[in-house]
Amino acid sequence: MPATTEPFLDQLNSNSEGNLKPKVGALITLISIFFFWGFVAASNDILIPVFKKALNLSQFQSQLISFAFYVAYTVGSILYFVISSLLKKDILNAIGYRNGLALGLVISAIGTLLFIPASNNASFVLLISGLFIVGLGFSLQQIAANPLAIQMGDPSKGNIRLSLAGGINNVGTTIGPVIVSFAIFGGLSSGETALNLEAVKTPYLILGAAFLLAAVVFKLSNVPDHIGDQKEKKEVSIIQTLQYPQVMLGMLAIFLYVGVEVATASNLPEFMKQKLGTPENAVAPYVSLFWASLMIGRWTSAAGVFNLSEQLKSLMGILLPFVAFGIFLLVNFIAGSDIQSFYPYLGIVIILIIADKLSKGNPASQLLIYSFLGIIALIIGIFSSGMISVFAFISVGLFCSTLWPCIFTLAITGLGEKTNTASSLLIMMIMGGGFISTAQGALASDQFLGIQHSYWVGVLCFMYLAFFAYRMKDLQKIESSKDDL
């Protein structure tokens, strides 16, 4: 085993507080940006069936909405590498993390402007172009925000802080589909068949204004501007960073994790339309529940971030998921949905709580347990029918909930000055959301697997994630035995 694996385990098992000890306000300011990522990502799942119907797109073509948005992360990461190479210094180290976050928000705001001509002219090309630019801005934000959240305190608890940030992200994913659906379908008169695509621009222009406001807030905030010692640092190459085995394995894990998460949600409207006859204007609550499931799971895990007694932490781990589920119910009740049909889903939430307790907050253990539960959920969805299959597919959101912080934490811990490079490599792999969802959309054709059996794609993704978790646990055992010699 190469020596580069040693810092990984040393820092993962460390109990030190690390270099950054910001105020609580700084952490709250930082994780607020996660809300925007969630709002846009989940709202894409409403745009897919809307533009599919309005423009007579195939399921494969409609998935290009997800493809354009998530591939932007890859393009953004490549640009990050190129510009850093030209500067001969890491971009964020050169301009500072606050400026990086603000710049990313401005880029995303520019992308929302394309929703004006896209909706006015029912232009699919302009729509995906706008989402692409929004995604470019998000890529820079993600490269900065994720390692900051991990390093703002004890690195061994970085996955818990990312779960907390993810919980904020999923407030956005929960209300995003409801707001965008209301904006599009709220103006329809009874009996109309045409979709009011011009209404799409309103929520996105408001979101663009929020991006600009947030950019100003970050510029003036006390969010840390650098990670660690900022003495003169030598340039870190991609090749050097890829020598760490957790980085290579983690890149593929991020690709497949984002892939199964996005593909499950973005193909759900078509599944419900074909198998349950659910119209486009009635699918929003179910898309909202999928993304709320990530909030439920992340709030469950995030209980460990608070400085509380073990008994109180345990109690919070039980109460918070029900509070998160209550937020979902409240949002959809206000939107006029029949929330009683969602009550049986509480049984799956209880399974999640038990799984969280079994993992004991260990990122590798949690990743392994949740991956197996994700496989079981998808197989039940493939071979069942009616609301059982719908809830089974939606529950994938529960079991994807903390995989991002688990994978990200395992992949970058102990990298030191290589952290930003590894972070941008991982952010690049968010493109899996576009590739996997598009691949499933193609396989969903009746000529191939059909919409229900196309979810076998997700099973394969979870199988690798289980392998990655096992590999990381095995790596810990090897290094621990070497330390005992």
C-alpha positions, 0 to 999 in steps of 0.5 A: 500500500503506498505511503500516500494512504497514511494521512488519510487514515491519520486525519480520519481518526483524528480528534483534533479540532483542525485549523478552522474554528469559525463562529457559528454564524460563519457556518450558517452563512456557508451552508445557506448556499446549499439551499440554492443547489437543491432548489434548482436540481429538484426543479429540473424534475418538474421541467423535464415532463413539462418540456417533454409534453410541450415540445413532444420530446422523447424520454431520452431527449427530455433527460438532456435537461439533467445532462446539460445541468450536471455536465456543467459541473465537469466543464466548470471543474476543467476550467478550474484546472486550466485557469489554475494552471495558467495562474500557476496557483490554485484559484481559490488560494489566489482569490480567496474562498469568499470571492470564489463563492461570490463569483460562482453566484454571479455566474449562476445569476447570469444563467437565469437570465436565459430563462426569459427568451427560453420560456417566451419562445419555448426554446429547448436549446435556450433552456438547457443553455441557461441551466448549463450556465447556472451549473457552471456557477454551482461548480465553483461554489461546490469546489469551495463550499464542500471542503470549507464545511469539512474543515470548519471544525474536527475533520473526522466529523466533516461528514456530519457537517456536510449532512447538516449543510445537505439538510439545508440543501433539501429544504430547497429540493422540497419546496423547489418542485412545488413552487415551480409546478405552481408557477407553471400550472397555476395559470392554467384554466380548466380544460386547457391542454397547452402548458404555460411555459412563459411562467417558467421564467418567474421563479428563476428570475427571482432565484437569480436576484437571490443569487446576486444578493447572496453574492454580496452577503458572502463578500461581506461575511466572516466565512474563512477565506482560506483553508489551513496554512497559507504560506507559499504553497507549491503547485499541486498537480492532478497526477500527484492528487490521483496517487491517493487511492481514495481520490480515484475510487471516490471520483467514480463513487461520486459519479455513480452516487449522483447518477442514481440519485438524479436518475431515480428522481428525473425518471419518476414522472414518466414512470408514474405517467405510464404505470399509474396514469399520473398527469404532469401537473400532479407529480410535483408532490411525489418529486418533492417527497423524493427530495424531502427524503434527502432532507429527512436522512440528512437531518437524521445524521446531522443531529451529531453535529450539535454539542449535546449529550449523547442521550440528547443527540440520540433523541434528536436523531429520532425527532429531527427526521419526523420534523423534516417529514412534517415540513414536507407535509406542511409545504404540500398542504399549503400547495393544496395536495392531499397529504394523507396518502403520504402517511404510510411513508413514515414506516420507511422513515423508521427504517432509516432511523434504525439504519442511522443508529447502526452506522454510529455516524461512521462514514464508511459504515453508513455508506455500506448500510445505505447502499444495501438498503438502496438496492433493496428499495429499487428491487422492490420498486421494479417488481411491485406495482401501484403506490408500493413501487412509487414509495420504493423508488422515492425511498432511494432519496432516503438512502442517498441522503448522506452518501455525498458527505460520506463519499466526499469526506472519505475521498479528501480527508488527509490530503492537505494542500491537495484538498482543493485539487481533489475537491474539484476532481470530485465536483467534476464527477457530478456529471454522473447525474447527467450521464446516468439519468440520460442512460436510464432514459434511453433504456426506458424505451419499450424497445429496451428495458421499459421504464420500470426495469430501467431502474436496474441501472440504479441497482448497479450504481449502488453495488459499486457504492457498497464496494467503495464503502467496503474498500475504505473500511478494508483500507482502515484495517490495513493501515491500523495493522501497520500502525501496530507493528 
